[in-house]
Amino acid sequence: MEYKFLKRKAAIVRYGGSQPPSLFNITEPSTAADPEPEYYLGDLISGTYCSRIFSDCDRKHCRLQSPNFPGIYPRNLTCYYAVRQHEIPPGKHALITVRQPKGQLVSIRSQAALFGTATPSEIKVWDACDDVQDYVTVYDGYTTRDPVILKFCGGGEEVPPAVSSGHELLVEFSSSPYGTFLHPTPVQALHGFQLEVEVTFVDQQSPSFTKQKRMCEFWVRGTNRGVLESPIHSVPANTTCLYHLQGLDASISPTPPPPHRTRYPDWRHVGMILPPPRYRVWLSVLKFHVASAWDPKKADQICRSYLNVWDGQLWTPSNCDGLYWNLFNFPPLHSLHGREINPY
């Protein structure tokens, strides 16, 4: 058994910072990348082994790391990393992003690494991480009761960004009680994971984020024009987002109808003749992108992302048949019989 002590300034993989000066004089110009800043690794929660709290990462270089990173992490372990943004500018809304663009900094055991049956450079997500039970789970909130927006394991590839819908985010790391340390021999020298944290501020009145975590619904009223985009944050699986586009003069409040006496019929049942609408809603799809092309010959493929548009206030769920269109299949759309159009 061998061991080695390093000074904190020399442990740049764990703590960040610049490489200590070499003992030898080098006359050739250096081609190394810019040094990493010193990392903020959070505050350890009292009474826990590895759970940490991070606050106001817009002014710190926050990094979420597995225990002993870049060394071997222990077995039968659960760690929580709670990230919260306390200071938010007036009129803004905070979104928290965790990502890792450098695949070599992520190596979490999966079935491929345990049995050596697949390429080690692979990030797995969702149910593919249930074989070994070593995985990282990201929640859109501060507790494990909040929606799950990402679950991954493996390594060697970029970890996709997971973006919260608010100023709080929770990351959970779990390791199985079973397993060996170094069998089979890992391909990567690093073990565990390191995730970067980024805080983004958006306009509080913009329709780019959901106001409620479990309800993705937006109302856009007015007579102007603009660009409508999908939520800029991550949404849980099986989420349906509704966008109600209404051509209304937002500067004038609608006048409620006067109350009728009981001898008058109930307009909710017999119907009401409305005046012709003053505005039409035109919708042009500039970009529509899903994860991959859909092959109708493969029966095992499931519906992932699609867009439906209704002329009016009513909408009905649809199945996946015929919904995998590309950009060139979308002609400009407009409301024919009313002032409202509903895409989802």
MODA-V45714 format. One record per backbone hydrogen bond with DSSP energy under -0.5 kcal/mol. CO is the residue of the C=O (numbers start at 1). NH is the residue of the N-H. If there is no record, write none. Layout:
co/nh
CO/NH
CO/NH
This chain:
co/nh
7/10
7/11
8/11
10/12
11/15
12/16
15/39
17/36
24/26
25/27
36/17
37/17
39/41
40/63
42/44
43/53
45/48
51/45
52/82
53/43
54/84
56/59
60/62
61/40
62/197
63/65
64/195
66/69
68/71
70/191
77/175
79/173
80/52
80/82
81/83
81/171
82/54
83/169
84/56
84/86
86/88
89/92
91/204
93/202
95/200
96/164
97/198
98/162
99/196
100/159
101/103
102/105
103/106
103/156
105/194
106/156
107/192
108/154
110/114
111/115
112/116
112/117
112/118
120/122
122/124
122/155
124/153
125/128
126/129
127/130
129/133
133/135
135/174
136/152
137/172
138/149
138/150
139/141
139/170
143/146
147/140
150/138
151/126
152/136
153/124
154/108
155/122
158/160
159/100
162/98
163/234
166/96
167/85
169/83
170/139
171/81
172/137
173/79
174/135
175/77
176/76
192/107
193/66
195/64
196/99
198/97
200/95
202/93
203/206
206/209
208/232
212/215
215/212
215/217
216/242
218/244
219/221
220/246
222/248
227/229
236/239
240/216
242/218
243/245
243/343
244/220
244/246
245/341
246/222
246/248
248/250
249/252
254/256
261/264
265/267
266/269
266/270
267/271
272/274
280/282
281/335
283/333
284/286
294/296
295/298
297/299
298/301
308/344
310/312
310/342
320/323
323/325
326/329
327/330
329/331
333/283
339/247
340/312
341/245
341/343
342/310
343/243
344/241
